[in-house]
Amino acid sequence: MFYGYDYVCEMAILPPPDYVSRLLDPILEELFEQLPAMMLVGPRAAGKTRTAERHVATVVRLERSAEAAAFAGDADAALRDMPEPLLLDEWQAVPEVLGAVRRAVDAGSGSRRFLLTGSVRARMTTKVWPATGRVVNLAMYPMSQRELLSIPLGEGTFIDRLADGTRPALPAEAPDLRGYVELALRSGFPEPALQLSGEPRKAWLESYVDNLVSHDVEQLEASPTRRRDTRRLRRYMEAYALNSAGVANHRTIYEAAEVNKETAAAYEDLLHDLLIAEQIPAWTSNRLKRLTKQPKRYLIDPALVAATLKLDVAGVLRDGSLLGRVIDSFVVAQLRPELIASSKRPRLHHLRTAQGRHEIDLIAELSEGRLIGIEVKAGGAATRDDARHLAWLREEIGERFVAGVVLHTGPRVYELGERIVAAPICTLWG
């Protein structure tokens, strides 16, 4: 059976001139030049479709019932004869397309054939991932300040430059504390960040959370007759937001949400599978004993923390604990999109010893076990005391300690010790 693509798909057109480049654009182009099939995976509304459209000839939007019907009926037939490269947008709406793509890759040859986008983790929709070895995944996150401001990487990512011994550089404008909170609550999601402001932006973000707990989770349910208690899920997400950028035991979160352990585990899986929450693992070493293995939990965008808790800039500034969490979440949101663009291929961790005697907010692990330590402070200046845990790590691991930086909300870059520097948070995109 043949399905005419004139009604199940649309021909891609060049994006309008206001397209804001993403850090993964050149990476996607380079990989797709040699690979037959790739998938962009990221939270809903992160800009996956807009980016993917630039690399294909044909677009099929599987969340539209008219376009999905052909693929739900016979994915192989629907896929056949469509002009390539082909974008299958939001594949999880018709998971059968993965098998069809795999079979098409096995039967054909050449690169630049299929590009897929998805807003959920695959394991929730298919028991066996059918695209292993055929489809290469590429993570896409909400936009960083570097992307929003269209600042080129130049000499490399922030971590690359630290690893190469380059002093952090200031951008043209350095925010103050309130400015950083405003940037954090602006969000990295393209629509609210680039097109909205004030109350419309706030409404968009709060609606995102509302849809998340009341609608988006439905696509992950094992049974159509089973429904999550949206009130309990919202309470859990509020408790999660209050602990974003924290190393709290999971019990602390689910007791605050007034749900049991099993329900909390299911809720955390839902947030992870919708790609709006993640864990940064603890760094471990055979040389350093008594390191905690608890992860740090984050909502993927700091604006979602405020939207979940219904707080504005003033509300965040009034709460010292929450302020630190928002700033920490903002810093991590700047680093995530740069990980794939980094020549050093870093992996992010955090470090905490038993009883919290030593704690480092972020550890970037490079090749051969080399480390960069990053501390995040909401204050306008950093002291040697703020760098004491970085100095401890430097003494413990010696030459494997490449660099340490204490990021703060003040205006200056200055030395705090051997291989340790204080720098404004804005040097992340400087």
ABEGO torsion letter per residue (X at the ends): XBBBAAAABBBBBBBBAABBBBAAAAAAAAAAAABABBBBBBBBGAGAAAAAAAABABBBBAABAAAAAAAAABAAAAABGBBOBBBBBGAAABAAAAAAAAAAAAABBEBGABBBBBABBAAAABABBAABGABBBBBBBBBBAAAAAGBBAEAEBAAAAAAAGBBBBBBABBBBAAAAAAAAAAEABAAAAAABBEAAAAAAAAAAAAAAAAAAAAAABABAABBBBAAAAAAAAAAAAAABGBABBAAAAAAAAGBBAAAAAAAAAAAAAAGABBBBBBBBBAABBGBBABBBBBBABAAAAAAAAGBBAAAAAABAAAAAAAAAAAAAAAAAAAAAABAAGBBBBBBBBBGGABBBABBBBBBGGBBBBBBBBABABBBAAAAAAAAAAAAAAEAABABBBBBBABABBBBAEBGBBBBBAAAAAX
